[in-house]
């Protein structure tokens, strides 16, 4: 259903990254997520690992349900920020939401599509600490459309000039190399929607 690639960088001097990701297929769909444990080091990594386990275990649930599960399980940690997207191949839709500062972009493959690019609306807060009123957005997706999640170790102008013509792994590597801040853990997850296998 998707082709994807990920590029990561651990903050120099740290042995563990608090930036994690999930790509979890389920019947007629796939969950894509980026997680950033608050701060850096082992405690950030521990919180992010808990979120990864929840998302991989319950990946076929709605993004709002997943957000609530993560919030409950992360109450005794320093918390995470989180962006989620659940693609439904049968309906050619994607439902996404974000709490915190993990940027999300959707780049359309069809040059006639309006809008050509969409940005994930982020809600302020920390999952496990302060959960805002969350809203999930439902958007149509078509084969070739590209979803990008980037943690705050990546500059926010990372999607400028992207065309989506290269393979997702190469795009992720290039974004990290060109837009990585090198002052924090960093993660870029790039997923191209290819639709349901016939």
C-alpha positions as CSV (number, residue, x, y, z in Angstrom):
1,X,0.0,0.0,0.0
2,X,2.9,2.4,0.6
3,X,6.6,2.6,-0.2
4,X,8.5,4.3,2.6
5,X,11.9,5.3,3.9
6,X,13.2,6.8,7.1
7,X,16.3,8.8,8.1
8,X,17.3,9.4,11.7
9,X,20.1,11.2,13.6
10,X,20.8,10.9,17.3
11,X,21.9,14.0,19.1
12,X,25.8,13.9,19.3
13,X,26.8,12.8,22.8
14,X,23.7,10.7,23.4
15,X,23.4,6.9,23.0
16,X,19.7,6.7,22.5
17,X,17.3,8.7,20.3
18,X,13.9,9.9,21.5
19,X,12.7,10.1,17.9
20,X,10.9,6.9,16.8
21,X,8.5,5.9,14.0
22,X,5.9,3.3,13.2
23,X,4.8,1.8,9.9
24,X,2.1,-0.8,10.7
25,X,0.0,-2.4,8.0
26,X,-3.4,-3.7,8.8
27,X,-6.2,-5.1,6.6
28,X,-7.0,-2.5,3.9
29,X,-4.8,0.1,5.6
30,X,-1.6,1.2,7.1
31,X,-0.7,3.4,10.1
32,X,2.2,5.8,9.8
33,X,3.5,7.7,12.8
34,X,6.4,9.8,14.1
35,X,7.1,10.1,17.8
36,X,9.4,12.4,19.7
37,X,10.0,11.8,23.4
38,X,10.2,15.1,25.3
39,X,13.9,16.2,25.7
40,X,16.6,13.7,24.7
41,X,18.5,10.8,26.0
42,X,17.3,7.6,27.7
43,X,14.1,9.0,29.3
44,X,13.0,10.5,26.0
45,X,13.8,7.1,24.3
46,X,11.9,5.2,26.9
47,X,8.7,7.3,26.5
48,X,8.9,7.0,22.7
49,X,9.3,3.2,22.9
50,X,6.1,2.9,25.0
51,X,4.2,4.9,22.3
52,X,5.7,2.7,19.5
53,X,4.5,-0.5,21.3
54,X,1.0,0.9,21.7
55,X,0.8,2.0,18.1
56,X,2.1,-1.3,16.8
57,X,-0.3,-3.3,19.0
58,X,-3.5,-1.3,18.2
59,X,-2.5,0.1,14.8
60,X,-5.9,-0.7,13.2
61,X,-7.8,1.5,15.6
62,X,-8.8,5.1,14.8
63,X,-6.1,7.8,15.3
64,X,-8.2,9.4,18.1
65,X,-8.4,6.1,19.9
66,X,-4.6,5.6,19.5
67,X,-3.9,9.0,20.8
68,X,-6.0,8.4,23.9
69,X,-4.3,5.0,24.5
70,X,-0.9,6.6,24.3
71,X,-1.9,9.4,26.6
72,X,-3.0,7.0,29.3
73,X,0.0,4.8,29.1
74,X,2.5,7.7,29.1
75,X,1.3,9.5,32.2
76,X,4.2,8.2,34.3
77,X,6.8,9.3,31.7
78,X,8.0,12.7,30.5
79,X,5.6,12.3,27.6
80,X,5.9,12.5,23.8
81,X,4.7,14.6,20.9
82,X,3.1,12.6,18.2
83,X,1.8,12.8,14.6
84,X,-0.3,10.0,13.2
85,X,-1.8,9.1,9.8
86,X,-4.0,6.1,9.0
87,X,-4.5,5.3,5.4
88,X,-7.6,3.4,4.2
89,X,-7.0,1.8,0.8
90,X,-10.6,0.8,0.3
91,X,-11.8,4.4,0.6
92,X,-8.6,6.1,-0.7
93,X,-8.5,8.3,2.4
94,X,-6.0,9.3,5.1
95,X,-7.0,10.4,8.6
96,X,-4.2,12.3,10.4
97,X,-3.7,14.3,13.5
98,X,-0.7,15.8,15.4
99,X,-0.1,16.9,19.0
100,X,3.1,18.9,19.5
101,X,5.6,19.9,16.9
102,X,6.1,17.0,14.5
103,X,5.5,18.6,11.1
104,X,3.3,16.7,8.5
105,X,3.1,17.4,4.8
106,X,1.0,15.8,2.1
107,X,2.3,16.3,-1.5
108,X,-0.1,15.5,-4.3
109,X,1.2,13.5,-7.3
110,X,-1.5,15.0,-9.6
111,X,-0.3,18.4,-10.8
112,X,-4.0,19.5,-11.2
113,X,-4.9,18.6,-7.6
114,X,-6.1,21.4,-5.4
115,X,-4.4,22.0,-3.1
116,X,-1.1,20.6,-4.3
117,X,0.2,20.5,-0.7
118,X,-1.4,20.2,2.6
119,X,0.1,20.7,6.1
120,X,-1.0,18.8,9.2
121,X,-2.8,21.0,11.7
122,X,-0.9,20.6,14.9
123,X,-2.4,21.0,18.4
124,X,-0.2,22.2,21.3
125,X,0.4,19.8,24.1
126,X,2.3,16.7,25.2
127,X,0.9,13.2,25.1
128,X,1.0,11.8,28.6
129,X,1.1,15.2,30.2
130,X,-1.3,17.7,28.7
131,X,-3.6,16.4,26.0
132,X,-5.5,19.1,24.0
133,X,-8.9,18.7,22.4
134,X,-7.8,16.7,19.4
135,X,-9.3,16.8,16.0
136,X,-8.5,14.3,13.2
137,X,-8.7,15.5,9.6
138,X,-9.8,13.2,6.8
139,X,-8.3,13.9,3.3
140,X,-8.4,12.0,0.0
141,X,-5.3,10.3,-1.2
142,X,-4.3,9.0,-4.6
143,X,-1.5,6.8,-5.9
144,X,1.8,8.7,-5.9
145,X,0.8,11.1,-3.1
146,X,3.6,11.5,-0.6
147,X,3.3,11.9,3.2
148,X,6.3,13.4,5.1
149,X,6.6,13.6,8.9
150,X,9.6,15.4,10.4
151,X,10.5,15.9,14.0
152,X,11.8,19.2,15.4
153,X,15.4,18.3,14.7
154,X,14.5,19.2,11.1
155,X,13.9,22.7,9.8
156,X,10.3,23.4,8.9
157,X,11.1,24.5,5.4
158,X,12.1,20.9,4.5
159,X,9.4,20.4,1.9
160,X,10.3,23.3,-0.4
161,X,11.2,22.2,-3.8
162,X,10.2,18.6,-3.3
163,X,8.7,16.9,-6.4
164,X,8.2,13.4,-5.2
165,X,9.9,11.8,-8.2
166,X,12.6,10.1,-6.2
167,X,12.3,7.0,-4.0
168,X,11.1,7.7,-0.5
169,X,14.4,6.6,1.2
170,X,16.4,9.0,-1.0
171,X,14.0,11.8,-0.1
172,X,14.3,11.1,3.6
173,X,18.1,11.0,3.4
174,X,18.3,14.2,1.5
175,X,15.9,16.1,3.9
176,X,18.0,15.0,6.9
177,X,21.2,16.0,5.2
178,X,20.0,19.4,4.0
179,X,17.6,20.4,6.8
180,X,18.8,18.7,9.9
181,X,19.6,21.1,12.7
182,X,22.2,18.9,14.5
183,X,21.0,20.4,17.9
184,X,18.5,17.6,18.7
185,X,17.5,14.1,17.7
186,X,16.0,14.2,14.2
187,X,13.8,11.9,12.2
188,X,12.2,12.1,8.7
189,X,9.7,9.6,7.6
190,X,8.6,9.6,3.9
191,X,5.8,7.4,2.6
192,X,4.4,7.3,-0.9
193,X,0.9,6.0,-1.2
194,X,0.6,3.3,-4.0
195,X,-2.9,2.1,-3.3
196,X,-4.3,-1.3,-2.7
197,X,-2.7,-4.3,-4.3
198,X,-4.9,-5.9,-6.9
